Amino acid sequence: MAETLKKGSRVTGAAREKLATELKKKYDSGASIRALAEETGRSYGFVHRMLSESGVSLRGRGGATRGKAKAAAASGS
């Protein structure tokens, strides 16, 4: 991230929208919430909330999800 926000400082307005956009882009590219939290110096809960607010569909636990064909083969259906 280009600018580092002071830990615990309130993020509002344009700065919040910019941060949400950056987090969304990185999350969609495969970064985990924990990795984003560590990178930004914010808590897991803060990053999770920012992603939810920006309309991201969150992945299930365990990283990127498998495609339908692989999932069907894995379950034996």
Secondary structure, 3 states (H helix, E strand, C coil): CCCCCCCCCCCCHHHHHHHHHHHHHHHHCCCCHHHHHHHHCCCHHHHHHHHHHCCCCCCCCCCCCCCHHHHHHHHCC
